[in-house]
Amino acid sequence: MSWFRPSSNDSSKALPNNRPQQQPYPTQQPQVINGGLGAYRAGGQSAQASGAAYSGPPSHSSMRGSDSHGTSSSAMSVQSDHSVSSHSLPTNGLPSISQATGSSVKRTGILVIRVMEARNLVYPPGSQQLMARYAPYKNEAHQRPYAVVEFDKNEAVVTSLGGDMQNPIWKYRVNFDVSRTSPVMVSLYQRTAELQHQRQPQPRGFQRFGNGNSGNSNNSGSGQTRSQQMQPLSGQGITTGAIFLGAVQIMPDFADGRLYDEWIPLLGGAGNSGHIRIQYCFNKKDATPLSIDQFDLLKVIGKGSFGKVMQVRKRDTNRIYAMKILSKSKIVMRSEVAHTLAERNVLAKINHPFIVPLKFSFQTPEKLYLVLAFINGGELFHHLQREGRFDQHRSRFYAAELLSALDCLHSYNVIYRDLKPENILLDYSGHIALCDFGLCKLNMGDNETTNTFCGTPEYLAPELLQGRGYTKTVDWWTFGVLLYEMMTGLPPFYDENVNEMYRRILEDELVFPENMGNRAKSLLRGLLQRDPLRRLGNNGAAEIKSQPFFAEINWDYLIGKQYEPPFKPSVVSAVDTSNFDEEFTAEPPQDSYIPDSNLSETVQEQFVGFTYDGSGGAMSLAQSMTMGNIDNHRN
């Protein structure tokens, strides 16, 4: 299931919530949601559920039942009294025009960023040899550095139009839709030969995160040498398929229409990385009702039983988004209104660099539309399946970013409940983006429990299988399972027979490969503790962050994206869909006509507040329909 999962199927209600209490685990294979999209990819029964032969990491299908709260709590919105200050960007590190931090403060308008030119760029040692092997592009423009401009998880790739390798000229303008304040990151890269098609991670002499070793034990138990420790963006800037030359972070002034024109020193690359000239201006714009007519439909990137997901381009800014289109009647029929609204509320409320944001949402009498950042680096599942496993340094990087995202969700009293590789995307630069909040549970204070039997079989915590109420700590179990899978290629208690897998989750000893470092083993033992009261993280994410496995992580640098990712996906442009299933991308993109569903006024009232106008307010159905019922004239 995914953030882009428009769906579940009828079988999703036949879950073991009503299983006999005396059974320690379900005696029958639970039915899974068949319409899930696992990020952009259509779901279905996984190989282990259907009895198919195993060929690499399994595709995990989620399941859910109806929520039942252990304590009383009726509100279905994210708690508003939790500050995000603990998740804001650091005040040191990346050079910036302003050191203000991003927040959930609402602003509506257009942010214009103009990447002008750079001076005196410095290339790391060894880069000339890699560049000499680069052949896919012959024209001179592709042999000069390019820029990646990112705002609120929306990215644009900027190709040089002049200058030379040390002094490129871009003079390229990017328009971003603004619905809340967020920093802008501009990163510079030099293309090299594509190296990422090797199945196993290989040593990279200039890569920041070490030599590709999966973590050999040593006397200190660290599983790494001092030279392999993670450092902020600086030096040794070669990543897979590109040379990292430096980055700058900007917090624009969203209060006025003033034009800023600045030369800013780059952080990263090799030594003194040079300077980049950037212009920016914010133009305030009152929020207006949206309709699908304001978007060009580009490609289908996922389908499910509630609807489809399409790559779209917003016509006024040319920004690329993922649009999730849901049928109201199907949502109502399957009693998924509460889950749908919960997903919308979480995405709109939380502002975090490793969580996919909601940009807009609107509705018609027949449909719901969610417009989200389009993250096109592919699912973590895709990369894990291709490579078999990740080395310890890469696993730690992804785990640290995920830990930060889960910590943020828990601070808002939200349990995620469905962490798995299919629900994690990589952006253009290689940072993670957590998606799919369809199974999240809101209003879960530290002492509150819920009893819903939902999630993905391989990741289910023991207390959930035993039918006991569970708390936020259920996310730390799934976090441990995911980390184990990244480092070994399989979940720790995996079995093709689901019932046998449940037995193993409840009873089997945790086994580690011989080459896993002692720090990793210690962390996993704590996370995969069957007693939730003794589980690492029961007292908060801070005790996980303080583990020796994460000793090299500066959490302020991490949240500020000041670590260079160990892997950069192969993405050509902002519209590139090569990482998504051709089964969907080959389908003609169109907003299918739905006859009048004749939903009653009472039913329509359930969707009041769904529409998100970009300023934090919620419009009624009537307000969002002022531009007309678009379903009446689209094919």
Protein Blocks (a to p, Z undefined) as FASTA:
>chain_A
ZZklgbdcfklmmccklgcfklmbdfbdcdddfkbgghjaccdddfklnopacedjaddd
ddddddddfbdcfbfcdcfkbcfklmcccfehjadfblcdcdfbdcedddddddfbdehi
acdehklmmmmmpmkbmbfklmpccddddeehiacddddfedjfklccfkpacddddfbd
cddddddddddddfklpfbdcddfkbfnbnhiaoiadfkonopafklpccddeejiaceh
iacfbdcdddddfkbccdcddddddeejjhjebjadddddddddddddddfklpccfbdc
bdcfkbccdddddfklopacddddddfklmmmnopmmmmmmmmmmmmmpccfkbccdfbd
cddfkbccddddddfebpfklmmmmnopacfklmmmmmmmmmmmmmmmmmnopafklacf
klpccdfkopacdehjllbcehiafkbccfbdcdjfklocfklmnopacdfklmmmmmmm
mmmmmmnopafkbcfblklmmmmmmmmccdddfklcfklmmmmmmmmpfblklpghjnoj
klmmmpmklmmpcfklmmnopaccfbdcddfblmlcklpcfklmmpccdddddddehiaf
klmmmmgokacghnopacdfklmmmnopfklmcZZ
